[in-house]
Amino acid sequence: MITSAKKEDSAYRAYDAETITRLRQIIVLRKLRIPLKQIAEVLQSAEARVAIEAFERNLADIEDEITALSTIRSVIKAFVEYLNLGGAKFALPDDASLLEVVDSLTVSKINFKEEKSMEELNKANENLNKLADKDVRIVYLPPMTVAAAYATGEGCEGKAGDMITQFVNESGLLKIKPDARSFGFDCSKGAAVLGEPSQVYEAWVSIPDDIEISAPLVKRTFDGGLYAAHVLRAWDFEDWRLLKEWVNASDKYDNDWDSPRWISAETVAGQGFEETLNFYNFVQKGGKMEDLQLDLLFPIKEKG
């Protein structure tokens, strides 16, 4: 039902976004006790009719099981009452009607193969919902001077990014600084939820110290610092939460979020960054969304 690809020069297997989505669907359906054979039929057909038929079959099985469990409960209660009346010696009642009911119950069979598969799926789900050490890089961002643009409201990320792109193109920045780096971050005041849409967003591009900056852009000085880095895998930005959990669980690094590493009179400082990877080529190719790849950078400091 799912396939993986083996990366060259790597012992790990890779899964694309579509495969991860399918794996999550399998996990949900297995937790609803849908047999793997029926799950395969549902996912391969992608028709609602097939899914409805599978759910209805499963619902009928559950109804039968509920009835059987209710009967078992009644029989056990009758056994308890009988034993309470019979004294210390154990003996089951020989009531014909009661034994007939017990005999009519179908003994459940455990499908060990399916149980094993569910264990593997649960383990895969657990791995999907946390980052391993191999998924996180520790990087040092050096001090730098940046041109900053910020915007508010709906679509503020795009607005701030467009101002930076316009500045880069009009100033010819990449001709004089081809190693320029670009960062963006949510700078909303108050408690912002990681991964939620931004209300205030600021974008940066690194510049030579002596370059002139005109409004609406402002010049900022970034002091540098240590970051936990992870390449964003899906545009729901759930990886921000996973990266935060990795940092909080680390025995080597402390969470340093909200510790300002630059001064800003206009916006909140001290957040993590979303860095545009391969910024030079990204701009040269027109800044298309399909070419955008982001590194999530979470501010950290060494323990002790």
C-alpha positions in Angstrom: 0.0 0.0 0.0 3.0 2.3 0.5 6.4 2.5 -1.2 9.7 4.1 -0.3 12.7 5.1 -2.3 16.3 4.4 -1.3 18.5 7.4 -1.5 22.0 7.0 -2.9 24.8 6.9 -0.3 22.2 6.6 2.5 21.1 3.8 4.7 17.7 5.4 5.2 14.6 5.0 3.0 12.7 8.2 1.9 9.0 8.8 1.7 7.4 11.6 -0.3 4.5 13.7 0.9 1.9 11.6 -0.9 3.2 8.4 0.7 3.2 10.0 4.2 -0.4 11.1 3.7 -1.3 7.6 2.7 0.4 6.1 5.7 -1.5 8.4 8.0 -4.8 7.3 6.3 -3.8 3.7 6.8 -3.2 4.3 10.5 -6.5 6.1 11.0 -8.4 3.2 9.3 -6.6 0.5 11.2 -7.4 2.3 14.5 -11.0 2.1 13.4 -10.4 -1.7 13.1 -10.8 -1.8 9.3 -8.9 -4.9 8.0 -5.8 -4.3 5.9 -7.4 -6.0 2.9 -10.3 -3.6 3.0 -8.0 -0.6 3.5 -6.1 -1.6 0.4 -9.4 -1.8 -1.6 -10.5 1.6 -0.3 -7.2 3.3 -1.1 -6.7 1.7 -4.5 -10.2 2.5 -5.7 -10.4 6.0 -4.2 -14.2 5.8 -4.7 -16.6 6.7 -1.8 -18.8 3.7 -2.7 -16.0 1.3 -1.9 -15.2 3.1 1.4 -18.9 3.1 2.4 -19.2 -0.7 1.8 -16.1 -1.3 3.9 -17.4 0.8 6.7 -20.8 -0.8 6.6 -19.2 -4.3 6.8 -17.1 -3.2 9.7 -20.1 -1.6 11.4 -22.0 -4.9 11.1 -19.2 -6.8 12.7 -19.0 -4.3 15.5 -22.7 -4.6 16.1 -22.4 -8.4 16.3 -19.5 -8.0 18.7 -21.4 -5.7 20.9 -24.3 -8.2 21.0 -21.9 -11.0 21.9 -20.2 -9.0 24.6 -23.6 -8.0 26.1 -24.5 -11.7 26.2 -21.1 -12.6 27.7 -21.7 -10.0 30.4 -25.1 -11.4 31.3 -23.7 -15.0 31.4 -20.8 -14.0 33.7 -23.1 -12.1 36.0 -25.3 -15.3 36.2 -22.1 -17.3 37.0 -21.2 -14.9 39.7 -24.6 -15.1 41.3 -24.6 -18.9 41.1 -21.1 -19.1 42.7 -22.2 -16.7 45.5 -25.0 -19.1 46.3 -23.0 -22.3 46.0 -20.3 -21.8 48.7 -16.6 -22.1 48.5 -16.3 -24.9 46.0 -16.0 -24.0 42.3 -18.6 -25.5 39.9 -20.3 -24.1 36.9 -24.1 -24.3 36.6 -25.6 -27.0 34.5 -28.6 -25.0 33.5 -29.3 -26.2 30.0 -30.6 -22.9 28.6 -27.6 -21.0 30.0 -25.1 -23.4 28.6 -26.9 -23.3 25.2 -26.4 -19.5 25.2 -22.7 -19.9 25.9 -22.3 -22.6 23.3 -23.9 -20.3 20.7 -21.1 -17.7 21.1 -18.5 -17.7 18.4 -15.0 -17.9 19.8 -13.0 -14.9 18.6 -9.9 -15.7 16.5 -6.9 -13.4 16.9 -5.2 -12.6 13.6 -1.6 -12.3 14.7 -0.5 -11.1 11.3 -2.8 -8.1 11.4 -1.9 -7.4 15.0 1.8 -7.3 14.0 0.9 -5.0 11.1 -0.9 -2.6 13.5 2.1 -2.6 15.8 4.3 -1.6 12.9 1.9 1.1 11.8 1.7 2.6 15.3 5.5 2.6 15.4 5.6 4.3 12.0 3.0 6.9 13.2 5.1 7.6 16.3 8.2 8.1 14.1 6.2 10.4 11.8 5.2 12.6 14.7 8.7 13.3 16.1 12.1 14.3 14.7 15.0 12.0 15.1 18.5 13.4 15.7 19.4 12.7 12.1 16.6 15.0 11.0 18.0 18.1 12.8 21.3 19.9 12.1 23.0 22.3 14.5 24.1 25.5 12.6 25.7 28.7 13.6 24.5 31.9 11.9 27.2 34.5 11.8 26.5 38.2 12.6 25.3 40.1 9.5 23.7 43.3 8.4 20.3 42.9 6.8 17.7 44.8 4.9 14.3 44.2 6.5 10.7 44.5 5.3 7.6 43.8 7.3 3.9 43.6 6.6 0.7 43.0 8.4 -2.6 41.3 7.9 -3.7 38.5 5.5 -0.9 37.4 3.1 1.7 39.3 5.1 4.4 36.7 4.3 4.0 37.3 0.6 3.9 41.1 0.9 7.1 41.2 2.9 8.8 38.7 0.6 7.8 40.8 -2.5 9.4 43.9 -1.0 12.6 42.0 -0.4 12.6 40.6 -4.0 11.9 44.0 -5.4 14.8 45.5 -3.4 17.2 42.7 -4.5 16.3 43.1 -8.2 16.4 47.0 -8.3 19.6 47.2 -6.3 21.4 44.5 -8.2 22.3 43.0 -4.8 23.2 39.6 -6.1 25.9 41.0 -8.4 27.7 42.6 -5.5 26.8 39.9 -2.9 26.1 36.6 -4.6 26.2 34.9 -1.2 23.2 36.9 0.2 20.9 34.9 2.5 17.2 35.5 3.0 15.2 34.9 6.1 11.6 35.4 7.2 9.7 35.0 10.5 6.5 35.7 12.3 6.8 38.8 14.5 3.3 39.1 15.9 3.1 40.6 19.4 1.9 38.2 22.1 1.8 34.4 22.1 1.9 33.1 18.5 1.2 29.5 17.9 3.9 27.7 15.9 2.6 26.8 12.4 -0.4 29.2 12.6 -0.9 31.9 9.9 1.1 35.1 10.6 -0.5 38.5 11.4 2.8 40.3 11.2 5.7 39.0 9.1 9.2 40.3 8.6 11.6 39.3 5.8 15.4 39.8 5.6 18.1 39.7 3.1 21.8 40.0 4.1 23.6 43.1 2.6 27.0 44.7 2.7 27.4 46.9 5.8 27.8 50.2 3.8 24.8 49.8 1.4 22.1 52.4 1.7 18.5 51.3 2.5 15.4 53.3 1.6 12.0 53.2 3.2 9.8 51.2 3.6 12.8 48.8 4.2 15.0 49.3 7.3 18.5 48.2 8.1 19.1 45.8 11.0 22.1 44.2 12.7 21.8 40.6 13.5 24.2 39.4 16.3 24.4 35.8 15.2 23.7 32.6 17.2 23.1 28.9 17.3 20.1 27.3 15.7 18.5 23.8 15.3 17.8 23.5 11.6 15.4 21.2 9.8 14.2 21.4 6.1 10.5 22.0 5.9 8.7 18.9 4.5 5.1 20.1 4.1 3.4 23.4 3.8 1.2 22.9 6.8 4.3 23.9 8.8 3.7 21.1 11.4 7.4 20.7 11.4 7.8 23.8 13.5 6.0 22.0 16.3 8.1 18.9 15.8 11.3 20.9 15.8 10.3 22.7 19.1 9.6 19.3 20.7 13.0 18.0 19.6 14.7 21.1 21.1 12.8 20.8 24.4 13.7 17.1 24.6 17.4 17.6 23.8 20.0 16.8 26.5 22.5 19.1 24.8 20.6 22.3 24.0 18.2 24.6 25.6 15.3 26.5 23.9 16.4 30.1 23.3 13.2 31.4 21.6 12.3 35.0 22.5 15.9 35.9 23.4 16.6 38.9 21.1 19.5 38.6 18.8 18.8 41.9 17.1 17.1 45.2 18.0 13.8 46.1 16.4 11.8 49.2 17.2 9.0 48.2 14.8 8.5 44.5 15.4 9.0 41.7 18.0 12.5 40.2 18.0 13.9 36.8 19.0 12.0 34.3 17.0 13.1 31.4 14.8 13.7 31.9 11.1 12.5 30.4 7.8 15.5 30.6 5.5 15.1 30.4 1.7 17.6 27.8 0.6 19.7 28.4 -2.5 18.5 32.1 -2.5 20.7 33.1 -5.5 19.2 30.6 -7.9 15.7 31.1 -6.4 15.7 34.8 -7.3 17.5 34.2 -10.7 14.7 31.7 -11.7 12.0 34.2 -10.9 11.1 33.3 -7.3 8.6 30.7 -8.3 6.7 28.9 -5.5 7.6 25.4 -6.9 11.3 26.3 -6.5 11.0 27.4 -2.9 12.7 25.3 -0.3 12.8 26.4 3.4 15.0 25.6 6.3 13.4 26.0 9.7 15.8 27.6 12.2 15.0 27.3 15.9 17.1 29.4 18.3 19.0 27.3 20.8 21.9 27.6 23.2 24.2 25.0 24.7 23.2 23.7 28.1 25.2 24.7 31.2 
